[in-house]
């Protein structure tokens, strides 16, 4: 899926809108870099999260982690696609979040990167996290 901005579809627009709303609620007083993420689970439900910073920097939470936690709380178990929306440039999940996503998604899962003005680019999880360590590595 690597390449130019993905074609806007109603499904992608719904993810974008959910991520934008989540980004608007981010707690980012230190970096001033608000991020929202939204994912679609195996049943088609959308779950969103925002970054939540902390004065003790290492204990902040990424937007993707919040969206994954919301999915699990709601009963979802698989990520069909995820969208990350940052303040500008090409914002993709950090390394730790790529691994978090991998726990609930396969290598071909679409990962969309967006900015306030719209979609920037799409990748597969395999493109962002090649040769990933996943649940099947442990026989799960």
N, C-alpha and C positions, 0 to 999 in steps of 0.2 A: 504494500500500500504506500510505500515511500514515494514521494513526489510532490507535486503542487498541492495547494489547498484542496481538501476533499469537497466534492459537490455537496451543497447544502440540501439536506433532505428533512422532512418533518421529524424523523427520529433523531437525527443529529441536532436539529434546532432545539428539540426538547432537552437533550443533554446539555447543550450550550446554555440554555436559559436557566436550568437548574444549577449549573456550575457558576454562572454569573450571579445568581441570587445568593449562593453560598459564599462566593468571594466577597460580596457586599457585607457579610457578617464576620469576616475574618478578624482575628485579634492579632495584629502585626505592628505593635507600637515600636518595636526595636528595629526591625529591618525595613518597615514601611512597604513591604512587598506582599500584598494580599494575594492569596491563591484560593481558587475554588476548584473542586473536582466533582464530577458526577459520573456514575456508572449505571449500566443497565444489567440487571441480573438475569438468570436463566428463565425467569417467568416474564421478563419484560418490564419489571418495576424499576424505577429510577431512584437511586440513593445518592445523596450529596454530602459533602463535607468541606470544611474550610481549614486553613492553617490557624493554629492557636499557639502563639509564642509565649515564652515564659522568661522572666528575668534571669533564671538559671538556664542559659541557652540550650544545653543538651536535652532538656526535658520538654521542649515544644513538640507539637504534633503537626504533621503534614496534612494537607487537605485530602490526599488520597487515602491516608490511614483513617481519617474521619468517615469518608464515604464507605470504605470497606467495613468499618465497625457498624455503620448504620445498616448496611446490607445484612450483616450477620444478625444483628438485633431483630430485623424484620423477617428473618427466616430464609433469606437468600444464601446460596452457597457457591455460585459460579458467576464470574464476571463475563458477560458477553462482549462488552466494549466499555471503554472509559475515556473521558475527556478531562483534560487539565487546562485550566484557564488562569494565566498569570497576567502581570501588568504590562508586558511588552516583550518583544523578541520571541525567540522560540523557547517556550517553557515546557520541558518534558519532566516526567517524574525523576526524582533523585534516585540514586542507587538503592537506598534502603526501600523506597517505595516500589521500585521495579521488582524487588524481591517479594514485597508484600503482595503486589498484584499477581505475581507468579504463583503464589500459594492458592489462588482462586481462579486462575486463568491459564489457558494453554498458549503455546507459542504463536498461534495464528490470531490471537485476540487483538482486535484493533485498539490502538492507543492514539487518541487524537490530541493534538496540541493547539491551543487557541489563545488569542489575545483579546482585549476588549473590543476590537474592531471586527472580530470574526475568526474563522478557522485559519490556521497557519499550515498545518501539515499532519498527515497520518502516518503511523508506523504500525508494524506488527510488534507484539511483545518480543518475539525472537530477534527482531532488528535492534531493539533497545537492550536486550539482555540475552545475548547469544550463549549457548551452552549452559543454560540455567540449571540450577539445583532446585528441584521441585519435589513435591510429595512422593511422586513415583520413585525417586531416588532412594527413599527410605522404605519403599514397599507399601506405601499407603495408596 
